Amino acid sequence: MGVNVTSIKTSSNGAWQGDNPLDFAFPLLIVQTTLILVLSRFLAFLLKPLRQPKVIAEIVGGILLGPSAFGRNKDYLHRIFPSWSMPILETVASIGLLFFLFLVGLELDLSSIRRTGKRAFGIALSGISLPFICGIGVAFVIRKTVEGADKVGFGQFLVFMGVALSITAFPVLARILAELKLLTTQLGEIAMAAAAFNDVAAWILLALAVALAGDGLGEQKSPLISVWVLLSGVAFVVFMMVVIRPAMKWVALRCSPERDVIDEAYICLTLAGVMVSGFMTDLIGIHSIFGAFIFGLTIPKEGEFAERLIERTEDFVSGLLLPLYFASSGLKTDVAKISGGRAWGLLMLVISTACAGKIVGTFAVALMFRMAVRESLALGVLMNTKGLVELIVLNIGKEKQVLNDEVFAILILMALVTTFITTPTVMAIYKPARGSSALTHRKLRDLTNTDESKQELRILACLHGLGNVPSIITLIESTRSTKKSQLKLFIMHLVELTERSSSIIMVHRARRNGLPFINRLRRGVWHDRVTGAFQAYSQLGRVSVRPTTAISALSTIHEDICHVAETKRVTMIVLPFHKQQWRGEGDEQTVENVGHGWRLVNQRVLKNAPCSVAVLVDRGFGNGAQTPRPTATTTAQSVCILFFGGADDREALELCGRMAEHPAVKVTVATFVENEGSERNGVLLRPSASKSNEKNYSFCTAKLNPVKEKASPFNYFYYIVLTYVGSPEGPRDSKIKTYLSTELDEAVIAEFKSKWDGMVEYTEKTASNIIDDVLGLGQCGDYDLIVVGKGRFPSPMVAKLADHQVEHPELGPVGDLLASSSHRVLSSVLVIQQHDPTHTEETPATKVAQDDDDKLKGEVTSGVGEISKVV
């Protein structure tokens, strides 16, 4: 039934007054938007393990909602997506598209294109020309095969087909490269520059195609009209670059970081400029999105202004409006139009031609530039990525009636298939050589046992944001030895890779250092402030500072951290805790949580790190007190180490030894010992029945060498040895029996006392109530920082905490106790895990129940003679 558009109302009077909201424009738009977002997000979740870009899910979602799947039910289609509502949906989607193309222009740094030189230009030229020629060939076949295709003007159809097959999607390619960790490699840089060239050429060809298409089918136009359209487009671009670009540069300078606030008038003026630019190109006869794209190019990429623009627009545009555009493309796609062997044969022809043209053209020229065969082939596959511009071309072609329903469906499926195969194909054919690093010191103990005058302490400190800077500087300065040994500090800014432009725009300032990029003078507000702080700090003494940036998904960013630690021969990684706590008025504490995802990042680094790891729980360390200075006459920082015994505590003691060298740091060592009357048979642990790392602390199950640990088999309380207890008939109940060597711990303490005699304060605590004793030290406020070991090989005192309520198991029992915000601990906490490749296996454990204790004690005692064989 036809609908009079002029009779359509915006909103209803409500169901109680007899109105159906789905008969009114705005309520129906809400339903359509919600349905599209829910389905596209669900599909994106399903496709995430395949590392597919979000655009795939959004197009497939539109296809499922349209006549190809759900739309086969005519009642549903006429109720949810009636024909009268489509112009409204597409209008709202076009607004999102307009601003998204503005963001794409912001991403596209023209200076980075110029830096790549002839190689990227040659690859881009071949990657456009050969597929364009192949597209013209396919156009001849389609015009003779598909009914109605020959009714369109010959030139219009050829240009649209050539552009459709020759485009590379710059935004989609950037995210695929980042997902594959190729973004800052030489291959990634060439691919991005070539795609940028390709993007610019695609817009020029698109403007030509729109100019030739006119108003639709069967229109006869004078060729002079197309010439005038193109000349007007060139004049528009020149005007934007010559007049508007300097004006926007002036605006950006007015919004520089030196000024405390950015005038909202400049933001509003810029957003209005996007709309005006779109209107001007539409007035000329070129699609309005071309104007928005060019206006985005005029915005300076450096400084706070561009970042503020991105913050204001990208979440709303990319998260809400843009999916509507992709879905509307799918809604217009009817796969049923591709019926019969002839049509499916055409689809295979178009897909194979598009892939062959792009891959062969790029591959051949890349070989001419002496790139490796695998790199050249991977580059060809990457350049075959389709996406946004492809869909824009196809939608404009359908709107101008250059492409009929069947050809449109064929080309949409071609774009889907070519983009879908990009990631798995590149992963299969190209594995970038990371190289193997030289042998390096993995822990502080090894570094101390060598000639210090020839060794350099290397630390990798990770940051989430500016809030981590004071605590990191204070910690690093506290550990800086005043002796001859040098300290080299790598600062890594961790950036989560998302669909947002702000996480990709940083790529254009990268150097060719692989994964991730190391950059000395990269511009940008965050980087300028952080670099300034650390460069000023480096002037204090023998500290070399190198800023780095890692852009990855949270699920894989730990690989970047471990890779840099490996290649840069780092001795210790410092990670910020995912919660930052500080005192407010009175006893109240404010907690800032950066998210559970960053907590998982820390857990993965602790598990896979090639060196020792320290997790810093910051409660204002470096904010309230003055940063330590080597010339200070009074103590600026007070540090306390809690020593229970074990490898992690020994590494923490080693770090505090370096702090003791600093004249502005006062170090206190608190050693915990058992009551004299307590039994020396330790605490029995068993593997947790839940096997959950979130509900139980994990302890190491490695077998120890008594000779290496300087202990006899009869000098054990507990160390962890995995055994099995149970009858042959029934299931074997695996228990963890732990034995702790004290001889090495005592030797390390004695060595520490002799080395730092008179410089360190010592206190010995009898562990009557370990929880109260530990919390008492944290709550007293006497210490700025408390250093503890993670306790993977727990002493009997620490093992007793195995059944304590777990909040942050990755910090170990003592670290978790001090990190909990509910305990009102005032001191910052540093949890140390010593690196040992033989101690990587850990098992969640719980204490053995009291009624099982006596029975197992006999088994442990009788097994003492076999311990030397087992361990």
N, C-alpha and C positions, 0 to 999 in steps of 0.2 A: 504494500500500500504506500502510495506516495505521501510525502510530508511537505507541507508548506513551510519553508525555512523561516519565513517572517513570523510564523505563529509559534516558533519554539521559544519557550520561556527559560529564564536562567534557573530559578529555584521554585520549589513546590510549596504548597501550603501545609503539607504534612499528610500522613496517612489517615489521621482522624477526620480530616475534611474530605476524604475520598480521593486524594491525589496519589498517584504512583510515582515515587521519586525517580524511577528509571525513565519516565517520560519527559524529564526536565534535564537541561544541559549540565548544570553544575553537579547535582547528585550523581548523575550517570558518569561524569568525568572522574569523580572520586572513586566510584566502584571500579571503573576501568583501570585507573592508576594503581589502586591497591592490588587488583588481580595481576597486573603485569609485574609489579614489584615483587610480590610473593612468589610467583612462579619463576621469574628470572633469578631471584636469589636462591631458590631451592635448586634450580638447575646449575647455578654457579657452584653451589656446595657439592653437588654430585660430580662436577667436572674438575673440581680443584685437585684431586689426586693425579689427574692427567695433565696438570699444569696448563690448562686452557685459559685464554684471556676471557674476561667477563663478557665481551661483546658476543662471543659464541653463544653463551647461555641466553643473552637477551634476544638475539635473532631467533634462536630455536624456540624460546618461549613465545615469541610473536607468531611463529609458524604453527605451534600447537594450539594457540588461542584462535587462530584464523581458520579459513575454510579448509585447510589441509587436514585438520584433526577435529578439535572440539566443534569447529564451525560447520561440520557436516550435519550437526543438529541445527536445523534452520530456526527453530524456536529460540534456542540459545543465542544464535548469531544475531537475529533480529531484535532480541531483547537487550543483550549486553553490548553488542557492537553494531547498532543499526547504521545504515548508510548516512543518515543525516548527522550522526555524531562524529563521523570520521574527520571532517574538516576542523571541528573544534579540537579533537585530540591532536591532530597534526599541527594545528596552530600553536598549541601549548608546547608540543615537542619541538617545534621549530624555534621557539624562544630559547629553549635549552640548548638546541644545536647552535644557535647564533653565539651564545656565550661560551659554549665549549670550543668552538673554532677560535674564539678570542683567546682562550687558554692555550690552545695548540700554537697560536702565534706567539704567545708568551714563552712556551717551551722551546720554540725553534730559534736558536741563537745563530744569527747570520755570521757572526765572527768565527764560530766554530766550523762553519762550512768553509770559510775562506782558508782556515788553517790546514785543511786536509789536502789541498793541492790537487794535482792532476789525476791522481789515482782514483779518488772518490768520484770526481767528475766523470772520468772515463767509464767507471763501473756503472754509474747512474745513467749515463747516456746510452750505453749498450743495454742496460736493464729496462730502458723505456722503448728504444727504437725497435729492437727485435720483437718484443711482444706486441707492439703497436702494429707492426707489419703483419704479424701472425693474426692479430685481431681483424685486420682488413680482410685477410684470406678467409677467416671463419665467417665474417659478415656476408661474403659472397655465397657461401654454402647455406647459411641461415635464410637469406633472402629467397633462395631458390627452393628451400625445403619447408619452411614454416609458413603456414597460410596467413596472409595479411601483412607479412614483414616487408613485402616489396611495395606496399602502398606509401611507405615513408620516403622522404627525399633521400636520394642516394648518398650525398655528402654527409647529411646529418647522421644517418645510420652508421656509416663507416667510422666517423669520428667517435661516436658514443661507444661502439664496440672496441675500437682501438684503445680508448682511454680506460674502459672497464678491464681490459686484460693487462694493461701496462702499469697500473697503479701499485705503489707500495704504501702500506699504512704506517705512517711515521709514529703516531702515539701507541698503536698496538705493538709494533716492532720494539719500541723502547721497553715495554713491559715484559715482552718475551725474553729479550736479551738480559734484563735484570733478573728475571726468574731463573735463567740458565747460568747466571753469574758470568756472563760474557760482556756485560755492559761497559766495563772500563778496560777490556782487553783491546789489543790492536784490531782484532776482527770486529768487535763491537763498535769501536770508533769509526771504522771504515763503513760498516753497515749503517750506522746512524747518519753519517755525513752523506752517504749515497742516497739514503731514504729522504733526507732533507732536500737534496737536489731534486729527487724524484717528486717530492711533495710540491715543490714550487712549480715544476714543469706540469704536474697534474692539474694544478689550479689554472695555469695558462690554457691548457688543453680544454679544461672544463668550461672556462669562459668562452673559448672558441665554440665548443659544442652547444652551449646555451644560446650563443649569438646566432648560430646556424639553425637551431631548432625552431626559433620563432614562437608562435602561439599554438602550434599544434599541427595536426594532420592535414595535408592537402593545401597548406597555405603557400602561395607563391609570393616570394619577396624579392626585392631588388638586392643584388649582391652588395650594393653600396651601404645598405642598412647594417649588414654584418661588419663591414669595414668601419663604419661610424661607431658601432658598439665596441669594437676592439680598440680603436683609437681613444675613445672616451675612457675605457678601462685602463689603458696605459697612462693617460693623463691623470686619472685618479690615483694610481700607484705613485707616480712622480710627485703629485701634490702631497700625498701622505708622507713620503720619505723626505721631501725637501722642506715642507712647512710644519706638518703635524709632529714629525719625529723630534725636531729641536724643541718644540713646545712641550712635548711630553717629558723630554729630558729636563727641562726647566722645572716642570711640576715635580718630577722625581727628586730633584735637588732640594726643592722646598720641603719635601717630606723625608729628608735625610735623617739618620739616627741621632744627629746632634740636636735635632728639635724633639722635644719631649713627646709631642703628640702630632698625629697626622690630621690635618683639617679634613673633616668629613666632606666638605664641599668638593675637594679634589677627587675623592672616591666617587661621589655621585656624578661629578662632571665626566669622569672617565667611563663609568657605566653608561651614561647617556651617549658618550661618544661611540660606544659599540653600536647602539641602536641607530644613531645617525649615519654611521658608516655603512651599516647594512641597508638602510633606506636609500643611500646614494647609489650603491651598486645595483640595487633593484630598479632604481629610476633609470639607470644607464641601460639596463637590459641584461645585466649579469646577476646571478643569484646573490641574495643579500648576505649569505655566509661568507662570500669572498671579501666583502668590505670588513666584516668582523675579523677575519683572519689577518688582513693587511694592517688593521688597526692594532692588533696584538703584536705585530712585528715592530711597531713604532715605540713600544714601551721598553725603556731600558731594563735589561735583565738583572743588573746589579742593584743592590740597595733594598731598603725595607719596603719601598712603595710597591714593587712587583709582588713581593711576598704577601703584603697586606691585601692586594687585589685578589690573589689566589685564595687566601683564607676566606675572603668575603663571598666568593662565588663558587668555588669548586665543589664543595660538599653538596650544596643544594642542586647545582646543575648536574654534576656527574652522578650523584646518588638518586635523584628524583626525576629530573626532566629528561636527561639523555636516554635512559632506558625506554622512555616512551617513544623516542624516535626510532630506535632499533626495533622495538616491538611493532611499531606501525609498519615497518618494512616487512616484517614477518607476516603481519595481518593481511598485507596485500599480496602475499605469496600463496598461490594455490598449487601445491605439488601435483594435484590431480590433473592439471593441465599438461603435465609431462606424462603422456600415456602412449603406449606402443613402443615397439623396438626402435622406430625411427627417432622419436623424441629422446629416449634414453641414450641412443647412439650419439645424438647431438650433444647431450650433456657430457658424455665421456670425451667427445671431441673437444668441447670447449675447455674442460678441466685439463686434459692432456696438453692442449695447445698452450693454455695459460702457463702451466708448469714448465713445459719444455722451453717456451720463449724466454721466460724469466731466468730459469736456472741455467740454460745453455748460454744465453747471452752474457750473463754475469760471470759464469764459470770461465768462459773463453777469455774475456778481457782480464779477469783476475789472474789467470795463468800468464797472460802477456806482461802483467806487472810483477811477475816472479813471486806470486804468492804460492804457498804449498797447495797440493792437490786437495787435501781434506778441507783446508781453510777456504779454498775457492768454491768447493762444492757446498759447504755449509753456508757460505755467503750467498750463493745462488738461492738456496732454500729459504734463507731469512728474507731475502728481497722479494720472495713470492708471497709474503704476508699481505693479506687484504684486510679491509676494515672500514673505517668511517667514510673516507673519501669515496671508496668503492660504492658504499650504500647511497651516498649522496648522488653520485653520478647515475646510479640505477633508478633512484626515486625521481630525479629530475627527468630522466629519460621516459619514465612511465607517465609522469605528470604532463610532459610535452607530447605524449602519445607517440614517441619515437620507438618505444619498446612495448610490445603487446604482452598480454598475461603470460604466454608460454615462454617467450624470450626472457622476460623479467624473472620468472621462476628458475629458469636454467642458470642465469647469471648469479642469482642469489645463492643457489646451491653451490655454484662454482666458488664463490667467495667463502662460503662456510668450509668447504672441503679443503681448499688451499691453506686457509688459516689454521684449521684443525691439525693438519699433518705437519705443520712447521716445527712445533716443539719436539714431538717424538722423533722426527727425522733428523733434526740437528743433534739431539742427544745420542742417536745411534751412530752418526758418522763422524762426529767431532768431539773429541775429549781434549781440552786444552792442557798443554803440558805445564804443570805448576812448578816443576823442578824440585829437586831435593835440597834441603838446607844442610849446611855443614853441622857437624856435631856441636852441641851447645850444652851449657850448664842448665839443668832442668830445675834445680832447687838451690836455695841460698847456701845450704851446707856444703854443696860441691864447690860453690864459688869461693867460700871461705877457706877451703882446704887447698887452694892454689895460691900462686904468687899474686897477691892483691894488686901490686903495682902494675901488673900487666893485664888485669882483668877489668871489664866494664860491666857494671850492673845495668841490665836493660829491663825496664818495666813497661808494660802495656796497660794503660789506664783507660777504661771505657766510660763514656758519658751518655746520659740520656738528654741532658739539656744544661742550660746555664746554672741551674741550681746545684749541680754536682761540682762546679769549678772550685769554690773555696775549700771544700773538704779534701778534694784530690790534691790541690796544691799544698795544703797543710800536711797531709799524710806523706807526700813525696819528699817535701822538705825535711820532715822529721826523720826520714830514713836516709837522708843524704849524708854519707860519710864525709868527715873533714880530712880524711887521709888522702892518699894519692889516687885511690880508685875513682873512676869516672862514673857518672850516672847518665844514661840515655833514656829519655822518656818519650814513648809513643802515646799520643792522645788520640783515641778513636771515638768519633761521633757516630753513634748507632742510630740509623734512620730506618724506620720500618717502610718497606716497599708496599705501597698501596696503589689503587687506581688513581690516586690524586696526582695532579701535575707537580705539586711541590716536592714530591719525592723523586721525580724524574728530572726536574729542571737543573738539579745539582750536577748532573752528568756532564753538562757542557763545560764545566769548569775543571774537569778531571785531567789528570796526567796519565800517561800510558804505563801504569804500574800493575796491571792485572787485577787481582782480587784481594782486597778492595783497593781503591786508588789512594796514593799518598800525595798530598798537596801542601805546598808551603805557603802560597800566597793566594789561595782561592778566595774570591771575594764573596761577600754575602754578610748579612747582619749578624747571624749567629756566629759564623766563623770569624768575622772580624773581632767580635768581642772576646771570644774564647782564645783566638790566636794572640790578641793583644795582651790578655791576662797571662798566658803562659810564656809569651816572648819576654814580657817584663820580668817574670819570675826567673827565666833562664839567665838573665843578666846578673843574678845574685851570686852565682858560683858556677862550678863545673857541671852544668846540667845542659844537655842538648835536647831540644824539644822538637818533635816532628808530629804535626797534626795529620790525622788520617780520617777517612770517612768510609763507612760501610753502609751500603744500601741493599737490603735484602728483606725477604719475608721473615717474620719472626721464627718460623719453623726451621730456617736454614742460616740465620745470621750468626749462630755459634760457629759455623764452619769458617766464616770470614775471620772471626776473632782467633780461632785456633790456627788458621792459616798464617795470619800475620805473626802470631807468637812463634810459629815454627820457622818461617822464613827470616824473621828479624832476630832470631836467637834470643828470645825473651826469657828471663829467669822467673818472672812473676807477672800474672795478670791480676789487675785490680778491677773488681766489678762493683757497680753501685747496687745496693739492695733495692728491690722493687718498691719499698716503702721508705719515704723520707719523713722523719719525725723531728719535731722541735717543740719546746715548751712555750705555752702561751701565758696568759695571766694566771697566777696562782699555780696550782698543780696540774692544770689542764694541758693536754698534749694535742697538737695538731698533726694529723697523719695525711700525707699526700701519697696516693697509690698510683703508680704509672701503669698498672695493669698486670693481670695474671700472666699474660703472654711473656712479659719480661722476666717474670719469676721462672718460667720454663726455660728461657734462654740461659739464665744463670745455672740452672740444674744441668743443662746439656754441656755447658762449658766445664763445670766441675767434673763431669763424667769423662769428657773427651780431651781436656787440655793437655798439651805436651809439656807443661811446666807447672810450677806451684801456682795456686790460685788464692786470692784474698777477696772476701766479700765484705764491703764496708756498709754498715748500718749507720747512717748519718743522722745525728741528733744535734746538728749545729757545729760539728767539728770544723774549726777554722773560721766560723762566723763570729762567735762571741769573744774568742781570745785572739790575741795578735798572732799572726803567722810567725813561726819560729825564724829567727835570724841567727847566723853563726856568730855575730858580734854582740848578741844580746847579753846583758849582765844579769838578768833575772830570768827565772823559769817562765816560759810562755805556755808550755804544754806539759801536762802530767799524764803519764801512760802507765797502765798496770797490766801485767801479763798474769793470767791464771794458769798455773802449770800443774797438770794432773799426771802426765806421762804419756808416752807414745810418740809416733813419728810426727804427727801434726803439731803436737805441743812443742816438740824439739825445733820444728821449723819456725813456729811462732817465737820461740826463745831466740833463735838466730836473728830474726827480724828486729826484735827488741834490742839485741846487741848492737845493731847498727844505729838504732835510735839513741842508745846510751852514749855514742860518740858525739852526739850533737849537744853543744853546751846549753842550748835553750830548751832541752827536753829532759824531764826528770822521769826515770824509769823505776818502777817498783815491781818486784817479782814476788808473787804470792804462790807458794807451793802448798799443795793440799796433801796431807798424809792420813792414813787410817789410824783409828784408835788403837792403842797398844793391845787392848784386850780383844780386839776383833779377830775372827778367824781368818787365816790366810789362804782360804780356798776359793775366794772370789765369788762371782755371781754367775749363775748358769743362765744362758740365753738359748732360745730355740728360734728357728725361722718362723716368722709370723704366718699364721694360717691364711690371712687375707692376701699376703704377698703384695701389699699396697705400700708404695713409697710415700704416700701422702698420710697414712695413718700410723706409720711406725718409723723409727729411726733405722737407718741402714748401717751395718757394720761390715768391715772387710772380712772376706772368707779366705784370704790368701794364706798359704802355708809359709811359716817363717823359718829362716835358717838360724839355728841357735848360735852358730859360730859367728855369722855376720852381725847378729844382735848382741854379741858378747855376753851370752848367758848360757848357763848349764841347763840341762833338761830338768834339774831338780830345783831351779831357782825361779820357777814360774808361779805366779798367782793365776794369771789368765792370759792367754792370747787366743785368737779365734782359729779353731780347727773344726772342720765340718765332719761329723760322724753320723752314724745311723744306729738307732736303738729300737729294738722291737723284735717280736718273735718271727721266725721264718714263715709261720703259717699266716700271720696277719700282715697288714700294711706296715712298712717300716716308717717309724716316726723320726724324721730327721731333726736332730738337735744341734745347736752350736755350743761347743764347749770352748771357753775362752781362757787363755793363759797369758799373763802379762809379765814380761821381763822387766826387772827393775834395775839391773846392773847398768845398762846403757844410759837410762835416764839419769841415774845418780852420777855417772861419769860426765855427762853433758852439763849438769848443774854445777858440779865441782869445777869443770873447765870454765864455765861462765863466770863463777865467783872469782876465780883467780885472775881472769882477764880483765874484769871490770871492778876490781876491788876498790871500794871507796867511791865509785861513781853510780852504783845502783843500790837501792834500798831493798832489803829482803824481809819477808815475813812468812812465817810458817803457820798454817791453819790445820787444826785437827778436825777432820770432817765428821762432826757429830750430826749436823743437818746441812747437807751440801746445798740444798735449794736456798735456805735462809742465808747461808754464808755467801753464796754467789750473788744473790739479789742485794744483800747488804752492801757489798762493794759497788754494785751498779747504782744503787739508790742514794748513796751517801753524798754524791756530788763532788768528791775529792779528785776524781780522775776525768780528764777530757776524753780519753780513749781507753777502752779495755780490749786487750788482745787475747784471743783464745784459739786453741786448735779445734778442728772439726771433731776429732775423737773417733776416727774410724776404727782404731784399735783401742777400745775403751779400757780405762783402769776400772777396778771394781767399784770405785766411787761413782764414776761416770756411767758404768753399766747399770747401776741401780736406777738411773733415770730412764731406762729403756721403756718403762710403762708410764712415764709421765705424759700428761696431755700434750699431743703434738700439734704445733702450729706451723712451723717452718722446718721440716725435717732435713732440708738440704744444708742447714747450718749446724747440725749435730745437736746433742742434748744440751750442752752448756750454752752454745751460741743461740739456740732457739729460746732458751730461758731468758737471756739478756735482750734478745731482739723483740720479744713480745711487747706490744704497746700497752697491754693490760697490767704489766708489772711496774709501771712508772719508773723505769730505769732512766737515769739522767745522762749517763755517759754514752758516747758513740761506741760502737762495737766493731772490731775487725776479726773476722773468722778466717783462719788459715788452713789450707789443705796442702800438704806436702806432696810433690809429684813423685810417684814411683810406678813405673809401668807394670810391676808385678802385683800392685795393690789396687787394681781397677775393679775387680769383682766384689760387689757388695750385695748383701742380702738384708731385707727388712727383718728385724728380730724383735722378740718380746721376751720378758723374763719368764723363767720356769716357775710354775705354781709351787707354793710351799709344800704341798703334799707329795710332789714329785721330787723335791729337792734332796731328801735323804737318800732315796734310791739311786739318784744319779750321782751323788757325791761318791758313793762307793765305786761306781764304774769309772769315774774320773780318777780317783785315787789309785785304783788298781791299774789304770792305764798309763800312769806316769812313766813307767819303764819303757813304754813304746813311743813316747812323745818324740824322742830324738829321731826315731825312724820316720815318723809321720811328717814332722816339720823339717 
